[in-house]
Amino acid sequence: MPEAQREIDPITLEIWWSRLVAIADEAATTLLRTAFSTVVRESNDFATVLMNRHGQSMAECTGGIPAFAGIIPRTTKAFLQQFPAESWREGDCVITNDPWLATGHLPDIAMVTPIFHKGELVGFAGCAAHSPDVGGTHGAGNHQVFEEGICIPPMHLYQEGKRNESMLKLFLNNVRLPEQVLGDLEAQVTANEVCRKRAIDFLDDTGLSSFDLLSRTVHDRTEAAMRAAIAAIPDGSYVAAIDADGFAHHPTHIRCTVTIAGDSMTVDYAGSSAQVNRGTNCTMNYTQAYSVYPIKCVLDPQTRRNEGSYRAIEVKAPEGSIMNARYPAAVGARHLTGHLLCCAIYQALAQVIPEQVIADSGGTPAMRVRFSGGLQQHARFSQTLFASGGMGASARADGLSTTAFPTNSGAGSIEALEAVTPLLVRRKEFRVDSGGAGRHRGGLGQLCEVRNVTADPIQVAISADRQRHPALGIMGGMPGAPTAVTLANGKALDLKSRIDLAPGDSVTLAFAGGGGYGHATERVLGDIQRDIAYGYISRDAALDHYPQLEGAAAATGAAQ
């Protein structure tokens, strides 16, 4: 029987499939351990993927940014349109950071390496990582993508093993931290090379001539699992809308219609805001990824992710909308829109499967604060502080505090940040009373106070939201606390601005809390008392939101 027509028995499939994931994970570990920048090795802003010869993902790394992993195959297919399969050679490595082909903004660099076995192209190793710098102006206030940095079209970084020195020289001449940028690029090359070698080892060990049989099998399994989960939802269209601060004259409105028809789902953003002349626009790749991944989380969380996981879901957004912006729109702060998509989707699905979704997360969208400066009293630096707000509560539990979602970026260590910048983090602590009240409380945000300890000003670029539109609760839950950024003198800063932080001055970042789930009157008294004892909520706030606490106190007093 031809290999492609064989059936793989369940035990063999489990062993082989686990090994595919292990290959992607080993590539991820390689990238983490060889990267130069803290944004990769500390904050986890990357992904690695093993794909078949058509650019379809077979396995994604278990860490990293899940939505990146969903985008890399789309980027690979775009590469194959420009560089047909027969043109790839051993030793090639193609890269791009084009937001419309890759992960949606210029700092993310996607890289793909072909995998050959016995002279035949059998697959691709891919990764994407947030570069420490790509030039341009930091922040959300740019008007066009040209202001946001240098854009690399699909081109060879390596061609048959020879590095494209001219391209690298041009690129590195336009960035602030060329040594870190080059170090991260080579770390990505190395990660792909590890993925490539392990994939060949796998084929040699199993005796398979290609990945065709195995990729078809795992895709069929994941597609069937997702379709079964969708089929369990009643047919119909469920509509929700989320508002965000956006810019003063351009607030963001996200309208989402989730339609269930049998075992298929459509997510349509018709009716959402038009694209704006600021950096909060999304490309379709980003919108697709940050729509399907949150759905995967709540409908089919156990099955391993790959191409088949997303085939049952169609994502639509009108061209020219903030979810599907036309070139050359500014997209540098696209997370301020894209991270909110899960909130709109979950609010829609809460109408039919409330027990499976969570309330809005306060870290959705994530606040990004970039500190940069140097050349006088301190070496040049440019670092992003990664931290998270609280996640939304669910039908089963309180929201997780200070946890990123739907991205998977980590906060990284404060010591690592302080080691490479002239910054002192004076405090980093839970933000009291930030989680939305409810039967289950929203996760807590955090307070981060950062001081400039140099004799020179430091530029601070803020990209955040939820100042006027906090994370919403569901099923009667209350919203979380909004985002705020203030200087030491109490002056509140705009959440999409750039300032010079004076020597000795400090900035305090108040990360938003998650929304609550269910009515506050339904919360268990012991949980309220525990929150007060642990300092998660103040007694005054507890008395305001939970009348059962006052009733219990009155009953205790009467008994005495």
WODARA-V578376 format. One line per field, one symbol per residue. ss: DSSP state (H for helix, E for strand, L for the rest). psi: psi as a letter, one per 40 degrees, with the letter a starting at -180 (. if undefined). burial: 1 if it has 9 or more other C-alpha atoms within 8 Angstrom, else 0. Layout:
ss=???
psi=???
burial=???
This chain:
ss=LLHHHLLLLHHHHHHHHHHHHHHHHHHHHHHHHHLLLHHHHLLLLEEEEEEELLLLEEEELLLLLHHHHHHHHHHHHHHHHHLLHHHLLLLLEEEELLLLLLLLLLLEEEEEEEEEELLEEEEEEEEEEELLLLLLLLLLLLLEHHHHLLLLLLEEEEELLEELHHHHHHHHLLLLLHHHHHHHHHHHHHHHHHHHHHHHHHHHHHLLLLLHHHHHHHHHHHHHHHHHHHHLLLLEEEEEEEEEEEELLEEEEEEEEEEEELLEEEEELLLLLELLLLLLLLLHHHHHHHHHHHHHHHHLLLLLLLHHHHLLEEEELLLLELLELLLLELLLLLHHHHLLHHHHHHHHHLLLLLLLLELLLLLLLLLEEEEEELLLLLLLEEEEEELLLLLLLELLLLLLLLLLLLLLLLLLLHHHHHHHLLEEEEEEEELLLLLLLLLELLLLLEEEEEEELLLLLEEEEEELLLLLLLLLLELLLLLLLLLEEEELLLLELLLLLEEEELLLLEEEEELLLLLLELLHHHLLHHHHHHHHHHLLLLHHHHHHHLHHHHHHHHHHHHHL
psi=hideeiihidddddddddddddddddddddddeeididddedefgiiiihiaeeehhdhiidaahdddddddddddddddddgideeiiheihhiiehdedbeeidehhihhhihihfeiheaihiiiihidifaahiieeididdeeahhhihihdhhfehigddddddddeeidgddddddddddddddddddddddddddddeeidaeddddddddddddddddddddehhiihhhiihiidbidegihhhhhhhhhgbfiihhhfheiiiiifieeiiiddddddedddddddddgedhihadddedehhhihhheieegiihfihedfddeddeeddddddddddedgdeeiiiihdegiihhhhhiaaeceiihihihhhiiaiiiiaediiihifhhheifiidiiddddddeifihhdihiihiedhhiadhiiiiaihhhhiheieiihhhhhhiafdegihiiifeiiiiiiiihiideehhiiegihihhiheiihhhhiiiiiihiideehhdddddddddeediidddddddgddddddddddddd.
burial=00000000000010001011111111111111011111111111111111111011111110111111111111111111000100010111111111111111111111111111100011111111111111110011011111111101010111100001000100110111110111110011111111110111011000000010101011111110111111101000011111111100001111111111101111111101101111111111111111111111011100001111110110111101111111001111111111111111111111001101111111111111111111000001111111111111111001111111111111110001110011111001011111111111111111111111110011111111111011111111111111111111000010111100111111111111111111111010000100110001110011100110110000000000
